[in-house]
Amino acid sequence: MPWRPSTDGREHPAAPGPTTPRHQGRSASGEPASAISVSLEHASDHRRGVTTSWTLQGTQFGTLLATGVFIPFATLPQEQLLSWGWRVPFWLSAVVVVTAYIIRRKLEEPPAFREANETVVHKTPLAATFRHHKTAVLRIAAAAMINTVSMVFTVWSISYATNGIGRDRATMLWVTVVTNFVALFAIPLAAMVSD
């Protein structure tokens, strides 16, 4: 049975509804990979790095936007933040959800996908991928692990800085804003080099 922490320091049984967002993380982790694949399939051969970098730009901009919106609420007293303050930025994210829905509703299948549907597909495409593209799979896995640094900083270091060593919450959120702002320029530059 799922448990939820409370303000009195004890854990209480959680209703099924509130635990659902925990499972959304599983699908969210697949989102960047599929978005990069779609971007890559729509890209011209000589602009693949730049085209797929826009997906990462979206991640950085989303983090920048979410953190920027949350900063004013982070300055609220703890009781207000936990009772209602966190909900306002959460509900404002509905704008992003509607925008994503509108964009995806009009998205067409990429030419590479249409061409692939006309060819013969292996009965075990995963086995064929590992058999013929071992080096590429290892490179992709190593590159994906680089994202761990960003996630550790975004999740763990802010919590540690505010709860462990007593740094101001708003200041630590500004660190996230600045680093993601720098990434908005660094990512396309690295992508241009890759092309």
C-alpha positions in Angstrom: 0.0 0.0 0.0 1.4 3.5 -0.9 2.1 5.8 2.0 2.3 9.5 2.2 4.2 11.7 4.7 2.4 14.3 6.7 3.2 17.4 8.6 3.0 15.6 12.0 6.0 13.4 11.1 4.0 10.2 10.6 3.1 8.4 7.4 -0.5 7.7 6.5 -2.1 5.4 3.9 -2.4 7.2 0.6 -5.5 7.1 -1.6 -4.9 5.6 -5.1 -5.5 9.0 -6.8 -2.6 10.9 -5.2 -0.1 8.1 -6.0 -0.9 8.3 -9.7 1.6 11.1 -10.4 4.4 8.9 -9.2 3.7 6.6 -12.2 3.7 9.6 -14.6 7.5 9.8 -14.1 7.8 6.4 -15.9 6.1 7.8 -19.0 7.8 11.2 -18.7 11.2 9.5 -19.0 10.2 8.2 -22.4 9.1 11.5 -23.6 12.5 13.1 -24.5 13.6 9.9 -26.3 10.5 9.8 -28.5 10.6 13.6 -29.1 14.2 13.3 -30.2 13.4 10.4 -32.5 10.6 12.4 -34.2 12.8 15.4 -34.5 15.6 13.3 -36.0 13.2 11.7 -38.5 12.0 15.1 -39.7 15.6 16.5 -39.9 17.6 16.9 -43.1 20.9 14.9 -43.1 23.2 17.9 -42.5 21.1 19.5 -39.7 20.3 16.6 -37.5 22.2 17.8 -34.5 20.6 21.3 -34.5 17.1 19.9 -35.2 17.2 17.4 -32.4 18.8 19.9 -30.0 15.4 21.8 -30.0 14.0 18.9 -27.9 16.7 19.6 -25.3 16.0 23.3 -25.6 12.4 22.5 -24.7 13.5 20.6 -21.6 15.8 23.5 -20.5 13.1 26.1 -21.3 10.5 24.1 -19.5 12.7 23.8 -16.4 13.5 27.5 -16.6 9.8 28.4 -17.0 8.7 26.1 -14.2 11.4 27.3 -11.8 10.8 31.0 -12.7 7.1 30.7 -12.0 7.7 28.9 -8.7 10.2 31.4 -7.3 7.6 33.9 -6.0 5.7 31.1 -4.3 8.9 29.7 -2.8 9.2 32.9 -0.7 5.9 32.1 1.0 6.0 31.0 4.6 6.3 27.2 4.8 2.7 26.7 6.0 1.2 28.6 3.1 3.6 27.0 0.6 2.6 23.5 1.6 -1.1 24.3 2.0 -1.9 26.2 -1.3 1.3 27.8 -2.7 2.6 24.8 -4.6 -0.8 24.3 -6.3 -0.8 27.6 -8.3 2.3 26.8 -10.4 1.1 23.2 -10.8 -2.3 24.4 -12.3 -0.6 27.1 -14.4 1.2 24.2 -16.2 -2.1 23.4 -17.8 -1.2 26.0 -20.4 1.9 23.9 -21.4 -0.2 20.7 -21.6 -2.8 22.4 -23.9 0.0 23.8 -26.1 1.6 20.4 -26.4 -1.7 18.8 -27.3 -2.3 21.4 -30.1 1.2 20.9 -31.5 0.9 17.0 -31.5 -2.6 17.0 -32.9 -1.2 18.5 -36.1 2.0 16.5 -36.3 2.4 14.3 -39.4 4.3 11.1 -39.6 8.0 11.8 -40.6 9.1 10.8 -44.1 11.6 8.3 -42.6 8.8 6.6 -40.8 6.6 6.3 -43.9 9.6 4.9 -45.8 10.3 2.4 -43.1 6.7 1.1 -43.2 7.3 0.1 -46.8 10.3 -2.0 -46.0 10.5 -5.4 -44.4 11.0 -5.3 -40.6 13.0 -7.8 -38.6 10.9 -10.1 -36.4 13.2 -9.1 -33.6 14.3 -5.5 -34.2 15.8 -5.2 -30.7 18.0 -8.2 -31.3 19.0 -6.8 -34.7 19.9 -3.5 -33.1 22.2 -5.0 -30.6 23.7 -7.3 -33.2 24.5 -4.7 -35.8 24.8 -1.4 -33.8 26.5 -2.3 -30.5 28.8 0.6 -30.5 26.0 3.1 -31.2 23.9 1.7 -28.4 26.8 2.0 -26.0 27.4 5.6 -27.1 23.7 6.5 -26.6 23.6 4.9 -23.2 26.7 6.8 -22.1 25.3 10.1 -23.4 22.0 9.4 -21.6 23.9 9.0 -18.4 25.3 12.5 -18.7 21.7 13.7 -18.1 22.1 12.3 -14.6 24.2 15.3 -13.6 21.3 17.7 -14.5 18.8 15.6 -12.7 20.9 15.2 -9.5 21.4 18.9 -9.4 17.7 19.7 -10.1 16.3 17.3 -7.6 18.8 16.4 -4.9 21.2 19.4 -4.6 18.4 22.0 -4.1 16.8 19.8 -1.4 20.2 19.3 0.2 21.1 23.0 0.1 17.8 24.2 1.5 17.2 21.4 4.1 20.7 20.2 4.8 22.8 23.3 5.0 20.1 26.0 5.3 20.4 27.9 2.1 17.5 30.1 1.0 15.0 28.3 -1.2 14.5 31.2 -3.6 18.3 31.6 -4.0 18.8 28.0 -4.9 15.9 28.2 -7.4 17.7 31.2 -9.0 20.8 28.9 -9.5 18.5 26.6 -11.5 17.2 29.5 -13.5 20.7 30.8 -14.4 22.1 27.3 -15.3 19.2 26.5 -17.6 19.5 30.0 -19.2 23.2 29.2 -20.0 22.1 25.8 -21.3 19.7 27.6 -23.8 22.8 28.9 -25.5 25.2 26.0 -24.9 23.0 23.3 -26.3 22.5 24.8 -29.8 26.3 25.6 -30.0 27.2 22.0 -29.2 24.6 20.9 -31.8 26.1 23.1 -34.5 29.5 21.5 -33.8 28.0 18.0 -34.1 26.6 18.8 -37.5 
